[in-house]
Amino acid sequence: MKPKTRRRFSIALWLVILIFLAVILTFPQWITVFYPQPHRDLVFTAALEHQVDPYLVFGIIRAESKYQSQARSPVGAVGLMQIMPTTAQWIAEQQGIKDFDPEQLQDPEVNINFGCWYLASLSEEFNGQVPLMVAAYNAGRGTVKRWTEEQVWDGSPDKLENIPFVETREYVRNVLKNYEAYKVIYTHE
């Protein structure tokens, strides 16, 4: 290699190394664009109150509504955590909340609180096994309980292909990916 070519190669190599280091050292800063923490105080407060991982809550919010508090699904789920009005009514009764109006689900504070409460109840039922909790959040607790009792799926993240519903399988995969990303990005703050 000629000295001039070697010098250019050396400079190019150093530039690549510097760019690589800049990306690595600033990783949490730029990746947060894709994994933001909207309503951070509300999420952390409700998650702490109901003893659920706030990063799991963010993972669900990202998958369910893409952070849109006014989101409505075709089947009628509402808000950031996409809670069905009938489920919300049941949660309100369990919490002793009188005069609950399903329109309140568009309020981020109500929606996040109800979603965290529901996750806590799923955690209790499924012994804190996150994949089972996430599947039940999507497909319903009775459905997931039946899958485990009939040994269709044991809740293992390595066996997601055993989940009978394609939508739930993809949902669990998506939420678990989001959850891991949030933990990697934000647990070093």
C-alpha positions as CSV (number, residue, x, y, z in Angstrom):
1,M,0.0,0.0,0.0
2,K,1.4,3.4,-0.9
3,P,2.1,5.9,1.9
4,K,-0.6,8.3,0.7
5,T,-3.2,5.5,0.4
6,R,-2.2,4.1,3.8
7,R,-2.7,7.6,5.3
8,R,-6.2,8.0,3.8
9,F,-7.1,4.5,5.0
10,S,-5.8,5.4,8.5
11,I,-7.8,8.6,8.6
12,A,-10.9,6.8,7.3
13,L,-10.5,4.1,9.9
14,W,-10.2,6.7,12.7
15,L,-13.3,8.4,11.5
16,V,-15.3,5.2,11.5
17,I,-14.0,4.4,15.0
18,L,-15.0,7.9,16.2
19,I,-18.4,7.7,14.7
20,F,-18.9,4.2,16.2
21,L,-17.9,5.5,19.6
22,A,-20.2,8.5,19.3
23,V,-23.1,6.2,18.5
24,I,-22.3,3.8,21.3
25,L,-21.7,6.6,23.9
26,T,-24.9,8.4,22.9
27,F,-27.0,5.3,22.4
28,P,-29.6,6.1,25.2
29,Q,-30.0,9.6,23.9
30,W,-31.0,8.9,20.3
31,I,-32.8,5.6,20.8
32,T,-35.3,7.3,23.2
33,V,-36.9,8.9,20.1
34,F,-38.2,5.4,19.3
35,Y,-38.9,4.4,22.9
36,P,-40.1,7.6,24.7
37,Q,-41.6,7.8,28.2
38,P,-44.8,9.8,27.8
39,H,-46.7,10.4,31.0
40,R,-43.6,9.2,32.9
41,D,-44.7,10.4,36.3
42,L,-48.1,8.8,35.9
43,V,-46.6,5.5,34.8
44,F,-44.1,5.4,37.6
45,T,-46.6,6.4,40.3
46,A,-49.2,3.8,39.2
47,A,-46.6,1.1,38.6
48,L,-45.2,1.7,42.1
49,E,-48.6,1.7,43.7
50,H,-49.6,-1.6,42.0
51,Q,-46.2,-3.2,42.1
52,V,-45.6,-3.7,38.4
53,D,-42.6,-2.9,36.3
54,P,-43.0,0.6,34.7
55,Y,-41.0,-0.5,31.7
56,L,-43.5,-3.3,31.1
57,V,-46.2,-0.6,31.2
58,F,-44.3,1.4,28.6
59,G,-43.9,-1.7,26.5
60,I,-47.6,-2.3,26.5
61,I,-48.4,1.4,25.8
62,R,-46.1,1.4,22.9
63,A,-47.7,-1.8,21.5
64,E,-51.3,-0.9,22.3
65,S,-51.6,2.8,21.3
66,K,-48.3,4.1,20.2
67,Y,-48.6,6.6,23.0
68,Q,-52.0,8.1,21.8
69,S,-54.2,8.8,24.8
70,Q,-57.3,9.2,22.5
71,A,-56.7,5.9,20.7
72,R,-59.7,3.6,20.1
73,S,-59.4,0.1,18.6
74,P,-61.9,-1.4,16.1
75,V,-63.3,-3.6,18.9
76,G,-63.7,-0.7,21.3
77,A,-60.6,-0.7,23.5
78,V,-59.8,2.9,24.7
79,G,-56.8,5.0,25.6
80,L,-53.1,4.5,26.1
81,M,-53.3,1.0,27.4
82,Q,-56.3,0.1,25.2
83,I,-58.7,-1.1,28.0
84,M,-62.1,-2.4,27.1
85,P,-65.0,-0.5,28.7
86,T,-66.4,-3.7,30.3
87,T,-63.0,-4.5,31.8
88,A,-62.7,-0.9,33.0
89,Q,-66.1,-1.2,34.7
90,W,-65.0,-4.4,36.4
91,I,-61.7,-2.7,37.5
92,A,-63.7,0.3,38.9
93,E,-65.9,-2.0,40.9
94,Q,-62.9,-3.9,42.2
95,Q,-61.4,-0.6,43.3
96,G,-64.6,0.6,44.8
97,I,-64.9,3.5,42.3
98,K,-68.5,4.7,42.0
99,D,-70.0,6.5,39.1
100,F,-67.3,5.4,36.7
101,D,-67.8,6.5,33.1
102,P,-65.9,4.6,30.3
103,E,-65.1,8.0,28.7
104,Q,-62.7,8.5,31.6
105,L,-60.4,5.9,29.9
106,Q,-59.2,8.7,27.6
107,D,-57.7,10.4,30.7
108,P,-54.1,9.2,30.8
109,E,-54.1,9.1,34.6
110,V,-57.2,6.9,34.8
111,N,-56.1,4.7,31.9
112,I,-52.6,4.1,33.3
113,N,-53.9,3.5,36.8
114,F,-56.5,0.9,35.6
115,G,-54.0,-0.7,33.3
116,C,-51.4,-1.1,36.1
117,W,-54.1,-2.4,38.4
118,Y,-55.1,-5.0,35.8
119,L,-51.4,-6.0,35.2
120,A,-51.0,-6.5,38.9
121,S,-54.1,-8.8,39.0
122,L,-52.6,-10.7,36.1
123,S,-49.3,-10.9,37.8
124,E,-50.9,-12.4,40.9
125,E,-52.9,-14.9,38.8
126,F,-49.9,-16.0,36.6
127,N,-47.2,-15.8,39.4
128,G,-45.4,-12.9,37.9
129,Q,-44.7,-14.7,34.6
130,V,-44.5,-11.8,32.2
131,P,-45.2,-13.6,29.0
132,L,-48.4,-15.1,30.5
133,M,-49.4,-11.8,31.8
134,V,-48.9,-10.1,28.5
135,A,-50.8,-12.9,26.6
136,A,-53.7,-12.6,29.1
137,Y,-53.7,-8.8,28.7
138,N,-54.3,-9.4,25.0
139,A,-56.3,-12.6,24.8
140,G,-58.0,-12.7,28.2
141,R,-57.1,-14.4,31.4
142,G,-59.5,-17.3,30.9
143,T,-58.1,-18.1,27.5
144,V,-54.5,-18.1,28.7
145,K,-55.4,-20.1,31.8
146,R,-57.0,-22.7,29.5
147,W,-53.8,-22.8,27.3
148,T,-51.7,-23.5,30.4
149,E,-54.1,-26.1,31.9
150,E,-54.3,-27.9,28.5
151,Q,-50.5,-27.6,28.1
152,V,-50.9,-25.8,24.8
153,W,-48.3,-23.2,26.0
154,D,-46.3,-23.1,29.2
155,G,-45.7,-19.3,29.1
156,S,-42.1,-19.7,28.0
157,P,-40.8,-16.9,25.7
158,D,-38.9,-19.6,23.8
159,K,-42.1,-21.3,22.8
160,L,-44.2,-18.4,21.6
161,E,-45.0,-20.4,18.5
162,N,-47.3,-22.5,20.7
163,I,-49.6,-19.6,21.3
164,P,-52.7,-20.6,19.2
165,F,-53.8,-17.0,18.3
166,V,-51.5,-15.4,15.7
167,E,-52.5,-11.9,17.0
168,T,-51.6,-12.8,20.6
169,R,-48.4,-14.5,19.5
170,E,-47.2,-11.4,17.7
171,Y,-48.5,-9.1,20.4
172,V,-46.5,-11.0,23.1
173,R,-43.4,-10.9,20.9
174,N,-43.8,-7.2,20.3
175,V,-44.4,-6.3,24.0
176,L,-41.5,-8.4,25.2
177,K,-39.2,-6.7,22.6
178,N,-40.5,-3.3,23.8
179,Y,-40.1,-4.3,27.4
180,E,-36.5,-5.4,26.9
181,A,-35.7,-2.3,25.0
182,Y,-37.1,0.0,27.7
183,K,-35.1,-1.9,30.4
184,V,-31.8,-1.6,28.4
185,I,-32.3,2.0,27.6
186,Y,-33.5,3.4,30.9
187,T,-32.2,1.2,33.7
188,H,-28.8,2.9,33.4
189,E,-30.2,6.4,34.2
